[in-house]
């Protein structure tokens, strides 16, 4: 059984991750993660203004860096310095006009270039207690 890192953030479609976002009907503003209409209880005009959307699975690398040490909590991966492996993380600009912070996999950080085309995918994060969690990531096309 596949355990997603969190519910309601994305779905898996083949080898791609489809991210869930929201758009304000009145302004066209897109937000990721999605705004949750139920949090606006008592404000039906706001609830009615928020529509759920799925984001494009391809985008452009806006910027990136490498994570060279275990991040602080609430990072769900194994934080043991003996087990931790550095990784690339960046922002991908999607056609909907939103920047998504993401892991970047399948490429050495020295081969990444601003403006590079990336496609969504999934990767597995191992926790310190041995669980495997599936999360979204992006990789070069």
N, C-alpha and C positions, 0 to 999 in steps of 0.2 A: 504494500500500500504506500502511495506517495503522500507525504505530509508536507503541505505548503507552509512556508515560513509564517504566513498569516492568511487568514481568509479574507476575501473581498478586495484584494489588492491586484490580482491578475488571475488569468486562466491560462492553461497550457493548450496550445493548438498545434499538434504535431511537434515540430522542433522549435516552435516560436512561443514566446510569452506575449499574451495580449493584455496590456495594462488597462485597468478600469479607471476612468476619470469622470469628471463632471463638467458640464458647461452651463453657464447662466444664460438662459434664453434672452433675457433683456439686454445683456452686454456682449455676449459671445465669449466671455472670459472662460478659459479652460483651466481646471485645477487638477493636479495629481499630487498625492492621492485624492480621490474623489471627495467632494463635500458630501456630507450625509444629511439629507433633508430631515430625517427624524430628529436631528439635534436642534432644529428650528421649530420645535413644538410651540404652538400658540402663534405662529407667524405663517399662516397658510400661503400668503403671497410669496414668501421666500421659498417655501417647500415647492410650490408650483413652478417657480422660476428655475429650479435646478433639474437638469436632465442628465441621466447617466449616459456616458459614451465610452467607446473603446478606442484607444489610441492606435495610431499607425505603428507598425512593427519595424519600420526603417526610419533612420534619422541620421543626423550629422554630428560628429564629435565636436562639441563646443569648447571643452577644456578637460584636462585630466591631471592626475598625479598618481603617486604610488603610496600605498599604506605599508610602511616598513616595520611597524610594531603592532601588537594586538590593540585594537581600539578599546576604549572604556565601555562599560555597560551603558546601554542595553544591548550591545553587540551579542548576538546569539551563538556565534562560532566559538570554537575552542580557543581560549585566551592564553593557554599555556605557551610560554615563549619557546619551549622545546618543540612544540608541535606547529605553532603558527607559521604560515608561509606568506610572505609579502604578496600583495596583489595590486592591480590597477583599478582605479575608481575614477569616474568622470561624470560630466554632464553631457547628455545627448539631447540635441534640439530636434523635436519632432514637428512634422508639418502643421500640427494643430497650434503651434506657437508656444509650446510648453517645454521647459527644460526638465529632464528627468535625471536625478542622481542615480548612478548605477555602477555595479561591478562591470569591468571590461575583461572578457576572457578570450582565450584562443589566440593571444598575440603577446609578444614581449613588449613591454612598455616603451622600449627604445624604437620600436617600429610604428608606434602610434603617431598620427599627425592631426593637428587641428583641421577640421573640415572633412575628415575621412568619413566615408559612409559606413554606418554600422547597422546591424540587424539584431532584433531581440532574440533571445534564447533563454534557456534555463541552466542553472548550475546547482550543485548540491553543497550545502554547508553542513559540516560535521560539528556537532556540539560536544562539549566536554564530557557529557554523560553517554556518548555513543549514538545519539539520535542523528538521523539524516533529515535535513530540511531542504526542500526545493525552493529556490528563489529565482527571481528574474535577473537577467544580465544582458549585456549587449556584446557583440563580437563583430569583427570586420566582415563585410559582405564577401 
